[in-house]
């Protein structure tokens, strides 16, 4: 099990990014969360296998079709192991 924390910059709020990201993460079997940040970015915490996390990072670099991702910052983290699913935080 691996983990990452990511911040997605661009036109990523108000375009269904969180809901699409949650759907993608769930399809990959990833646990964690996604939320809008006050500065207009989207923040993600994800835990899963290396291959699944890489696939999710690849998806986050593009996002759903209405979104425009300018930049993605991610750091590898130590998994917390406390998440049983992938959710949307508010």
C-alpha positions as CSV (number, residue, x, y, z in Angstrom):
1,X,0.0,0.0,0.0
2,X,1.3,3.5,-1.0
3,X,-0.2,7.0,-0.7
4,X,0.1,10.4,-2.2
5,X,-1.2,13.9,-1.4
6,X,-1.9,16.1,-4.5
7,X,-3.0,19.6,-5.2
8,X,-4.6,20.2,-8.7
9,X,-4.5,23.8,-10.0
10,X,-6.4,25.3,-12.9
11,X,-10.1,25.4,-13.7
12,X,-11.0,22.6,-11.4
13,X,-13.8,23.9,-9.2
14,X,-17.4,24.0,-10.4
15,X,-16.8,21.6,-13.3
16,X,-17.5,18.3,-11.6
17,X,-13.9,17.5,-10.8
18,X,-14.4,16.1,-7.3
19,X,-17.3,13.8,-8.4
20,X,-15.3,12.6,-11.4
21,X,-12.2,12.1,-9.4
22,X,-14.1,10.1,-6.8
23,X,-15.7,7.9,-9.5
24,X,-12.2,7.3,-11.1
25,X,-10.6,6.5,-7.7
26,X,-13.4,4.1,-6.8
27,X,-13.0,2.3,-10.2
28,X,-9.3,1.8,-9.4
29,X,-10.0,0.5,-5.9
30,X,-8.2,3.6,-4.3
31,X,-9.2,4.9,-0.9
32,X,-8.9,8.4,0.5
33,X,-10.7,11.7,-0.3
34,X,-11.0,14.7,-2.6
35,X,-12.0,18.2,-1.7
36,X,-12.2,21.8,-2.9
37,X,-9.7,24.1,-1.2
38,X,-10.3,27.7,-0.4
39,X,-7.7,28.9,-2.9
40,X,-9.5,27.4,-5.9
41,X,-7.5,24.2,-6.1
42,X,-8.6,20.7,-5.5
43,X,-6.8,18.6,-2.9
44,X,-6.6,14.8,-3.0
45,X,-5.4,12.1,-0.6
46,X,-5.1,8.7,-2.2
47,X,-4.0,5.2,-1.0
48,X,-3.6,2.1,-3.0
49,X,-1.2,0.0,-5.1
50,X,1.6,1.7,-7.0
51,X,0.0,0.9,-10.4
52,X,-3.5,2.2,-9.3
53,X,-2.0,5.4,-7.9
54,X,0.0,6.0,-11.0
55,X,-3.2,5.5,-13.1
56,X,-5.0,7.9,-10.8
57,X,-2.3,10.6,-11.0
58,X,-2.4,10.3,-14.8
59,X,-6.1,10.9,-14.7
60,X,-5.7,13.9,-12.3
61,X,-3.3,15.5,-14.8
62,X,-6.2,15.8,-17.2
63,X,-9.4,15.6,-15.1
64,X,-13.0,15.5,-16.6
65,X,-13.6,17.2,-19.9
66,X,-15.0,20.5,-18.5
67,X,-11.9,21.0,-16.4
68,X,-8.6,22.5,-17.3
69,X,-5.6,21.3,-15.3
70,X,-2.8,23.8,-15.3
71,X,-0.5,22.0,-12.8
72,X,-0.5,19.0,-10.5
73,X,1.7,18.9,-7.4
74,X,2.0,15.5,-5.7
75,X,4.1,14.1,-2.9
76,X,4.5,10.5,-1.8
77,X,3.2,10.0,1.7
78,X,3.0,7.2,4.3
79,X,-0.4,5.5,4.1
80,X,-2.7,6.1,7.0
81,X,-4.7,2.9,6.4
82,X,-7.8,4.4,8.0
83,X,-10.0,4.8,4.8
84,X,-12.3,2.1,3.7
85,X,-13.5,3.9,0.6
86,X,-12.9,7.1,-1.5
87,X,-15.0,10.0,-0.5
88,X,-15.7,13.6,-1.2
89,X,-15.0,16.0,1.6
90,X,-16.8,19.3,2.0
